[in-house]
């Protein structure tokens, strides 16, 4: 039996397999998807009522604390509920910035558009003495992929801005918002809508608290 053609064929197939393996290794990995929370303030800005100059009171200074969200969501990966006891992550998808920072920023923007004339600052207002302070908690804030629904509960606490704060108003609400799609972008869109609704409730609560502030 002539072994030379067999040996040559085996070497040819081995070479082709080697090149195929090298080509697979050289194939670029798909670029990660970077997700941002859509702005929630545009609709609120259009709906904000103008302030009457005749009835305008001194504009309150409001200290806005960072929005509290569930600790299990604080990660670069975009997480959702696979079932009541299991968290999962969208593949190759990341928040473009820390989610708690993005949520707080979009909440501040939506709230500012609903409170024209107010001065909003972060937890520390520098040399300014805040009239009021607001803390928003959104716990839970779970996206249920099976039903494509964002379920959340919010608690809004408004206090005086003094060194010894006094609680003036508390508001709570639960939400179930359909996302309209089975993807991470739809989840982010639902979070943006949630922020807008919470900002609307917070604005109403703050306006009531301002009338009670000393």
C-alpha positions as CSV (number, residue, x, y, z in Angstrom):
1,X,0.0,0.0,0.0
2,X,1.3,3.4,-1.0
3,X,1.3,5.5,2.2
4,X,2.6,8.7,0.6
5,X,-0.8,10.0,-0.8
6,X,-2.6,9.1,2.4
7,X,0.1,11.0,4.5
8,X,-0.1,14.0,2.1
9,X,-3.9,14.1,2.3
10,X,-3.8,14.0,6.1
11,X,-1.3,16.8,6.2
12,X,-3.5,18.9,3.9
13,X,-6.6,18.4,6.1
14,X,-4.5,19.2,9.2
15,X,-3.3,22.4,7.6
16,X,-6.8,23.4,6.6
17,X,-8.1,22.7,10.1
18,X,-5.2,24.8,11.6
19,X,-6.0,27.7,9.3
20,X,-9.7,27.4,10.2
21,X,-8.9,27.5,13.9
22,X,-6.7,30.5,13.5
23,X,-9.4,32.3,11.5
24,X,-11.9,31.6,14.2
25,X,-9.6,33.0,16.9
26,X,-8.9,36.1,14.8
27,X,-12.6,36.9,14.3
28,X,-13.4,40.1,16.3
29,X,-15.8,39.7,19.2
30,X,-19.0,41.6,18.9
31,X,-18.9,45.1,20.4
32,X,-20.7,45.4,23.7
33,X,-24.0,47.2,23.8
34,X,-23.9,50.3,26.0
35,X,-27.3,51.3,27.3
36,X,-28.4,54.6,28.6
37,X,-31.7,55.6,30.3
38,X,-33.8,57.8,27.9
39,X,-34.5,61.3,29.2
40,X,-37.7,61.5,31.2
41,X,-38.0,65.3,31.4
42,X,-39.2,66.3,27.9
43,X,-42.9,65.6,28.4
44,X,-42.8,67.1,31.9
45,X,-41.3,70.3,30.5
46,X,-44.1,70.7,28.1
47,X,-46.7,70.1,30.8
48,X,-45.2,72.4,33.4
49,X,-47.4,75.4,34.1
50,X,-45.9,78.9,34.0
51,X,-45.4,80.7,37.2
52,X,-47.5,83.8,37.6
53,X,-45.4,86.8,38.5
54,X,-48.2,88.3,40.7
55,X,-48.5,85.2,42.9
56,X,-44.9,84.0,42.8
57,X,-43.4,83.3,46.2
58,X,-39.7,83.1,47.0
59,X,-38.4,80.1,45.0
60,X,-37.6,77.2,47.3
61,X,-34.2,75.7,47.4
62,X,-34.4,71.9,47.2
63,X,-31.8,69.4,48.1
64,X,-32.3,66.2,46.1
65,X,-30.8,63.1,47.6
66,X,-29.6,60.3,45.3
67,X,-32.4,58.0,44.3
68,X,-32.2,54.7,46.1
69,X,-32.7,51.6,43.9
70,X,-32.3,47.9,44.8
71,X,-28.7,47.0,45.6
72,X,-28.9,43.9,43.4
73,X,-29.3,46.1,40.3
74,X,-26.2,48.2,41.0
75,X,-23.9,46.7,38.4
76,X,-22.6,47.4,35.0
77,X,-24.5,44.5,33.5
78,X,-28.1,45.1,32.7
79,X,-30.1,42.7,35.0
80,X,-33.7,41.5,34.9
81,X,-35.9,39.1,36.8
82,X,-36.0,35.6,35.1
83,X,-38.4,34.5,37.8
84,X,-39.4,35.7,41.3
85,X,-36.1,34.3,42.9
86,X,-33.7,34.5,40.0
87,X,-31.8,37.4,38.4
88,X,-30.4,37.2,34.9
89,X,-28.4,39.5,32.6
90,X,-28.8,40.6,29.0
91,X,-25.9,39.1,27.0
92,X,-23.1,41.5,26.1
93,X,-25.0,44.5,27.4
94,X,-23.8,47.1,29.9
95,X,-25.0,50.3,31.3
96,X,-23.0,53.2,29.9
97,X,-22.7,54.6,33.4
98,X,-23.6,53.4,36.8
99,X,-27.3,52.8,36.9
100,X,-27.9,54.6,40.2
101,X,-26.2,57.7,38.8
102,X,-28.2,57.6,35.6
103,X,-31.5,57.2,37.4
104,X,-30.7,60.1,39.8
105,X,-29.6,62.4,37.0
106,X,-32.7,61.7,34.9
107,X,-34.9,62.1,38.0
108,X,-33.3,65.5,38.7
109,X,-33.9,66.6,35.2
110,X,-37.5,65.5,35.1
111,X,-38.2,67.1,38.5
112,X,-36.5,70.4,37.5
113,X,-38.7,70.7,34.5
114,X,-41.8,70.3,36.7
115,X,-40.7,72.8,39.3
116,X,-39.9,76.0,37.3
117,X,-38.4,78.6,39.4
118,X,-37.1,76.2,42.1
119,X,-33.4,75.8,42.7
120,X,-32.4,72.2,42.8
121,X,-29.1,71.0,44.1
122,X,-27.5,67.7,45.1
123,X,-27.4,66.5,48.7
124,X,-25.0,69.3,49.5
125,X,-26.1,72.7,48.4
126,X,-22.8,74.4,49.2
127,X,-23.3,77.9,50.7
128,X,-27.1,77.8,50.1
129,X,-29.4,76.7,52.8
130,X,-32.1,74.4,51.3
131,X,-35.7,75.0,52.2
132,X,-36.7,71.4,51.6
133,X,-35.0,68.0,51.0
134,X,-36.4,65.1,49.1
135,X,-35.4,61.4,49.2
136,X,-36.8,59.0,46.6
137,X,-36.7,55.2,47.0
138,X,-37.6,52.9,44.1
139,X,-37.6,49.5,45.8
140,X,-38.3,47.1,44.1
141,X,-37.6,48.1,40.6
142,X,-37.8,44.8,38.8
143,X,-38.1,44.1,35.1
144,X,-39.9,40.9,34.5
145,X,-38.8,39.6,31.1
146,X,-41.5,36.9,30.9
147,X,-44.3,39.5,30.9
148,X,-42.1,42.4,29.5
149,X,-43.2,44.5,32.5
150,X,-41.4,46.8,34.9
151,X,-42.8,46.6,38.4
152,X,-41.8,49.2,41.0
153,X,-42.8,50.8,44.2
154,X,-41.7,54.3,45.1
155,X,-41.6,56.1,48.5
156,X,-41.0,59.9,48.5
157,X,-40.1,61.6,51.7
158,X,-39.9,65.4,51.9
159,X,-38.3,67.0,54.9
160,X,-37.2,70.5,55.9
161,X,-33.7,71.4,54.9
162,X,-32.5,72.2,58.4
163,X,-29.8,70.5,60.4
164,X,-32.5,68.7,62.3
165,X,-34.9,67.8,59.5
166,X,-38.6,67.4,60.1
167,X,-40.8,65.2,57.8
168,X,-43.4,67.3,56.0
169,X,-44.8,64.9,53.4
170,X,-44.6,61.2,52.4
171,X,-46.0,59.8,49.2
172,X,-46.0,56.2,48.0
173,X,-47.1,54.6,44.7
174,X,-46.8,51.3,42.9
175,X,-46.3,50.9,39.1
176,X,-46.6,48.2,36.4
177,X,-45.3,49.5,33.1
178,X,-45.3,47.4,29.9
179,X,-42.1,47.7,27.9
180,X,-43.4,46.8,24.5
181,X,-40.3,44.7,23.6
182,X,-38.2,41.8,24.6
183,X,-34.8,43.5,24.7
184,X,-32.6,45.6,27.0
185,X,-33.5,48.8,25.2
186,X,-37.2,48.3,25.9
187,X,-36.3,47.8,29.6
188,X,-34.3,51.1,29.6
189,X,-37.3,52.8,28.0
190,X,-39.6,51.5,30.7
191,X,-37.2,52.8,33.4
192,X,-37.3,56.2,31.8
193,X,-41.1,56.2,31.8
194,X,-41.0,55.2,35.5
195,X,-38.7,58.1,36.3
196,X,-41.0,60.5,34.7
197,X,-44.0,59.3,36.6
198,X,-42.2,59.3,39.9
199,X,-40.9,62.9,39.2
200,X,-44.5,64.0,38.6
201,X,-45.6,62.6,41.9
202,X,-42.6,64.1,43.7
203,X,-43.3,67.5,42.2
204,X,-46.9,67.4,43.5
205,X,-45.7,66.2,46.9
206,X,-43.0,68.9,47.1
207,X,-45.5,71.7,46.2
208,X,-47.7,70.5,49.1
209,X,-44.8,70.4,51.4
210,X,-43.6,73.9,50.5
211,X,-46.9,75.2,51.8
212,X,-46.2,73.6,55.2
213,X,-42.5,74.6,55.4
214,X,-41.8,77.1,58.2
